[in-house]
Amino acid sequence: MVKAIFFDIDGTLVSFQTHTVPESTREALRLLREKGIKVFIATGRPKTLMMDAVGDQDFDGYVTLNGAHCFTANHEDIYKGCVPQEDIERLIQYQHDHPEMPFVFVHDNTWFLTHEDEAVREIARLIQIDIPEIRPIETAREKEILQIMGYFPEEKDEEILGKVLTHCEPMRWHPLFADIIARGNSKSHGIDQMLAYYGIDLKDTMAFGDGGNDIPMLKHVGMGIAMGNAAPHIQAAADYITTSVDEEGIMKALKHFHIL
């Protein structure tokens, strides 16, 4: 019996075409809550960008920053997993040597960018967000950093993750961009924190996702559902493939499994 469902945002709840939550998905979320099934967000987005994306939808909790920051509907923190300070220091030096490479640093409710380039603008257009305020990279020493966003191609992963951010791992969902979090954090780890808080068994869970950072979550929950707009290797990680976000994929899957 499904008691909790976790939803990615971009490409799952929110369409990349319309940048809104489809009406069928809004109705599905409302009906799930009426039935007493808990609904959660599981996203790579930080808190500061999440609420704008989901609008007035109500959720029981939030797994954000790919599991690095988990909190309840009342914004009570359940878990934080920060990037180690020694990795921050190495990245500051690396960026001094490679000033062409932008990075975003994310704290609880604030974030900043080292500098802007076309990759930064492309990602901002794709997910309809404002470009963060630009500050010196040394600002990263002033607060706990929950996630770093690196604008670099996949072939740079080994150099940056192997030599600089050695206690971190990438959650990549775009060829030009990677969410970087402390090793051990993931959407699946964040889900475990949320389930422990609410006393729900993992076997009674379902998740919807479409991106590379959703693969651990789709494999972890009781029933992992990939959206029809997901890439083939992501669909291969799921138990079931529904239609795309723009084709009422969430509602159709919930009806297929007789949850609604």
Secondary structure, 3 states (H helix, E strand, C coil): CCCEEEECCECCCECCCCCCCCHHHHHHHHHHHHCCCEEEEECCCCHHHHHHHHCCCCCCEEEEHHHCEEEECCCCEEEECCCCHHHHHHHHHHHHHCCCCCEEEECCCCEEECCCCHHHHHHHHHCCCCCCEECCHHHHHCCCCCEEEECCCHHHHHHHHHHCCCCEEEEEEECCEEEEEECCCCHHHHHHHHHHHHCCCHHHEEEEECCHHHHHHHHHCCEEEECCCCCHHHHCCCCEECCCHHHCHHHHHHHHCCCC
